[in-house]
Every structure is written in structure tokens, then in C-alpha cells.
């Protein structure tokens, strides 16, 4: 139950992120979540959108270099220790968190944590065994 994430490589200069958001806005594509990491020369914009293929095509048409990666979406309760519980499970299995970010959806209690693990399949198995709720793409983006 992995979710495909869109990755956009950007020059690290003023206005490049705005160029991406503008292209997606013009195409009426809603950004559900994003994460931006940068170095001195370039940035990596990670996006979750309901219309993955359409977004990828729009951005390629605008000259952006794009790719995709698989991430794991975990529903985490809104209470102290909930995120720690998830992290303790993966840590106990020797699984590394490469990066993570979150999104809030009005129709769900708590938060959805988006994880990129060094061993996504093992993380899904370990979390599922403990009763964690892993969301698939259709569950994360109903109606798309």
C-alpha cells in the first residue's frame, strides 16, 4: 500500500516554486501536501496530488524535470506519543526514516504522516502487524 509521490527538481532561485504552483493552479490540480528541501544549487519539491499523471504532464510541458517515488501514508492519532509509537515500531525493525512530512484532511481525525523509509515494504509489514492504518492512493485521494 504505497502511494506514488511526484518529485520536481528545481533550480534554487527566486520564483521557481511559484512557477510550479502556478502551473498546477492553471490546470486546476489541487496540491494535497508538499515538502521542499534545498541545497545551494537546487531544490527537491515533493508533491502529493490527486491527479498524478495530469500534474506530471503539465509540469513536463512547462519544462520541469519530474520523477516519482513511492512513500507510505500512515494515519496517526492526534494525541501525545502517537508519532513516537510509529517511529518506535520501525526503529525496532531496523528501518530508517529517510524523510517525512504530514497532511491534515478534514474528513479524517488525526494526521496523515507521509514517510519515505529505506525499506518501505518492511515498514508497511511491521506497521500493519501492530494495527497501524496504512492508506493507499485511492484512500488518500478519494474521487481521483
C-alpha positions as CSV (number, residue, x, y, z in Angstrom):
1,X,0.0,0.0,0.0
2,X,2.4,2.6,-1.2
3,X,1.5,6.0,-2.6
4,X,3.2,7.5,-5.6
5,X,4.7,10.9,-4.9
6,X,5.6,13.4,-7.6
7,X,9.1,14.8,-7.4
8,X,10.1,18.0,-9.1
9,X,13.8,19.1,-9.4
10,X,14.2,22.9,-9.3
11,X,16.9,25.4,-9.7
12,X,17.4,27.2,-6.4
13,X,16.3,30.7,-7.5
14,X,13.5,33.0,-6.7
15,X,10.1,32.2,-8.2
16,X,10.7,28.6,-9.2
17,X,8.3,27.1,-6.6
18,X,5.8,29.7,-7.6
19,X,6.2,28.6,-11.2
20,X,5.2,25.1,-10.2
21,X,2.2,26.1,-8.1
22,X,1.0,28.4,-10.8
23,X,1.2,25.7,-13.5
24,X,-0.7,23.3,-11.3
25,X,-3.3,26.0,-10.3
26,X,-3.9,26.9,-14.0
27,X,-4.5,23.1,-14.6
28,X,-6.9,23.1,-11.6
29,X,-4.8,20.5,-9.8
30,X,-5.0,20.6,-6.0
31,X,-1.9,20.1,-4.0
32,X,-2.7,17.9,-1.0
33,X,0.7,18.0,0.6
34,X,4.3,19.1,-0.2
35,X,7.8,19.1,1.1
36,X,10.6,21.3,-0.1
37,X,14.3,20.5,0.5
38,X,17.1,22.5,-0.9
39,X,20.9,22.7,-1.4
40,X,22.8,25.7,-2.6
41,X,22.2,24.8,-6.2
42,X,18.9,23.0,-6.5
43,X,15.7,22.1,-4.7
44,X,13.6,18.9,-4.5
45,X,9.9,19.6,-4.3
46,X,7.8,16.5,-3.3
47,X,4.1,16.7,-4.0
48,X,1.1,14.6,-3.3
49,X,-1.7,15.4,-5.7
50,X,-4.9,13.5,-6.6
51,X,-4.2,13.8,-10.4
52,X,-0.6,12.5,-10.5
53,X,-0.3,11.8,-14.3
54,X,-2.0,15.1,-15.2
55,X,0.3,17.0,-12.9
56,X,3.4,15.3,-14.2
57,X,2.4,16.1,-17.8
58,X,1.6,19.7,-17.0
59,X,4.9,20.2,-15.3
60,X,6.9,18.4,-18.1
61,X,5.1,20.7,-20.7
62,X,6.4,23.7,-18.7
63,X,10.0,22.4,-18.8
64,X,10.3,20.9,-15.3
65,X,12.3,17.8,-14.6
66,X,10.0,15.4,-12.7
67,X,10.1,11.9,-11.3
68,X,8.1,9.7,-8.9
69,X,8.9,7.9,-5.7
70,X,6.9,5.6,-3.5
71,X,6.0,6.7,0.0
72,X,4.0,5.3,2.8
73,X,0.9,7.1,4.2
74,X,0.2,6.3,7.9
75,X,-2.8,7.6,9.7
76,X,-1.6,8.9,13.1
77,X,-3.9,9.8,16.0
78,X,-3.9,13.3,17.4
79,X,-2.6,12.5,20.8
80,X,0.8,12.7,22.6
81,X,3.0,9.8,21.7
82,X,1.2,8.7,18.5
83,X,4.0,9.6,16.1
84,X,6.6,8.2,18.6
85,X,4.6,4.9,18.6
86,X,5.0,4.6,14.8
87,X,8.7,5.6,14.9
88,X,9.4,3.1,17.7
89,X,7.9,0.3,15.6
90,X,10.1,1.0,12.5
91,X,13.1,1.6,14.6
92,X,12.8,-1.7,16.4
93,X,12.8,-3.4,12.9
94,X,16.0,-1.6,11.9
95,X,14.2,0.6,9.4
96,X,15.4,4.1,8.7
97,X,13.2,7.2,8.0
98,X,14.7,9.0,5.0
99,X,12.2,11.8,5.3
100,X,8.7,12.5,6.4
101,X,6.0,15.2,6.2
102,X,2.4,15.4,7.2
103,X,-1.0,16.4,5.9
104,X,-4.3,17.1,7.6
105,X,-7.6,16.0,5.9
106,X,-10.8,17.4,7.1
107,X,-12.6,14.1,6.8
108,X,-10.1,12.2,8.9
109,X,-9.3,12.5,12.6
110,X,-5.6,13.0,13.3
111,X,-2.9,13.5,10.7
112,X,-1.6,11.5,7.8
113,X,2.2,11.1,8.0
114,X,4.0,10.6,4.8
115,X,7.1,8.5,5.2
116,X,9.9,7.5,2.9
117,X,11.6,4.6,4.5
118,X,14.8,2.9,3.4
119,X,12.7,-0.3,3.4
120,X,9.1,0.7,2.5
121,X,7.8,-2.9,2.2
122,X,9.2,-4.0,5.6
123,X,7.9,-0.8,7.2
124,X,4.4,-1.5,5.9
125,X,4.5,-5.1,7.1
126,X,5.8,-4.1,10.6
127,X,3.2,-1.3,11.0
128,X,0.3,-3.4,9.7
129,X,1.1,-6.1,12.2
130,X,0.7,-3.6,15.0
131,X,-2.6,-2.4,13.7
132,X,-1.4,0.9,12.2
133,X,-3.7,2.2,9.4
134,X,-1.7,2.4,6.1
135,X,-3.6,4.4,3.4
136,X,-3.5,3.5,-0.3
137,X,-3.6,6.1,-3.0
138,X,-7.3,5.8,-3.6
139,X,-7.9,6.1,0.2
140,X,-5.7,9.1,0.4
141,X,-7.4,10.8,-2.6
142,X,-11.0,9.6,-2.9
143,X,-12.6,10.5,-6.1
144,X,-9.4,10.6,-8.2
